[in-house]
Structures are given as C-alpha cells and as structure tokens.
C-alpha cells in the first residue's frame, strides 16, 4: 500500500508541476497587429518593455531620471512605476 501511495505522489508531482513551460517566442498583438519587441522569461514571468507596449496602445511614456520613474499617460490618466 505504501508503494502505491508513493507512486501516486510521484505521478502527481510530475503531472501537476508548478513550473510552467513557456514558448521560446513570445508575441504581443494589439488590435490584431503584431508588436515587435524583445521579451524575456524570468522565474516563470514574462517581462516586456513598458515603452513599446504602452506606445502601441496609444499612450505616451516619460522617463524621469532623477526619480528613476516611468510615467505612462493616455488621455487624462497617468500611471507611474518606480
């Protein structure tokens, strides 16, 4: 019985592994147009350049070097990220 439980646990760990397998090529589409950009997968997360994605959505991006902050603006809305 112990062998059966251990075998089920091993199969469960293999089948339900928390590490996601991501595709090598990551593509971003905005309004059915492919956005050319570099991206990376770090610890299972997809990182994309803020400026490229924001500008493809029609927003403007401002970089403030002193504060090391990016400000994304569209219409009257603003968002900042340090």
C-alpha positions in Angstrom: 0.0 0.0 0.0 2.9 2.4 0.8 4.4 1.8 -2.7 1.0 2.7 -4.3 0.7 6.0 -2.3 4.3 6.9 -3.1 3.8 6.1 -6.8 0.6 8.3 -6.9 2.5 11.1 -5.2 5.3 11.0 -7.7 2.9 10.9 -10.6 1.0 13.8 -9.1 4.2 15.8 -8.8 5.1 15.1 -12.4 1.7 15.9 -13.8 1.0 19.0 -11.7 4.4 20.5 -11.6 4.2 24.3 -10.7 6.9 25.2 -13.2 5.2 26.4 -16.4 6.7 25.6 -19.7 6.6 28.7 -21.9 7.2 29.0 -25.5 10.5 30.4 -26.6 8.9 33.1 -28.8 6.6 35.5 -27.1 4.4 37.6 -29.4 2.3 40.6 -28.4 -0.7 41.7 -30.5 -2.5 45.0 -30.2 -5.7 45.3 -32.4 -4.6 42.3 -34.3 -1.2 43.9 -35.2 2.0 42.1 -34.1 4.2 44.4 -31.9 7.9 43.8 -32.5 9.7 43.8 -29.1 12.2 42.0 -27.0 10.9 40.0 -24.1 12.3 37.6 -21.5 11.0 34.9 -19.2 12.4 35.3 -15.7 11.4 32.9 -13.0 8.3 31.9 -14.9 7.2 35.5 -15.6 7.1 37.2 -18.9 8.8 40.6 -19.0 8.1 43.1 -21.8 9.3 46.6 -22.4 6.9 49.1 -20.9 7.6 51.8 -23.5 6.9 49.5 -26.5 3.7 48.1 -25.2 2.4 51.5 -23.9 3.1 53.3 -27.1 1.4 50.6 -29.2 -1.7 51.2 -27.1 -1.5 55.0 -27.9 -0.1 56.1 -24.6 3.0 58.3 -24.1 5.8 57.4 -21.8 8.1 59.8 -20.0 11.2 58.7 -18.1 12.3 60.8 -15.1 16.0 60.0 -14.5 16.2 61.7 -11.0 13.4 59.7 -9.6 14.1 56.7 -11.8 10.4 56.6 -12.6 8.4 55.9 -15.8 5.2 57.8 -16.3 2.6 56.5 -18.7 -0.1 58.9 -19.9 -3.2 58.5 -22.0 -6.0 61.0 -22.1 -6.1 62.5 -18.7 -5.0 59.3 -16.9 -1.4 58.8 -15.6 0.3 55.9 -14.0 3.8 55.8 -12.7 6.1 53.0 -11.8 9.4 53.1 -10.0 
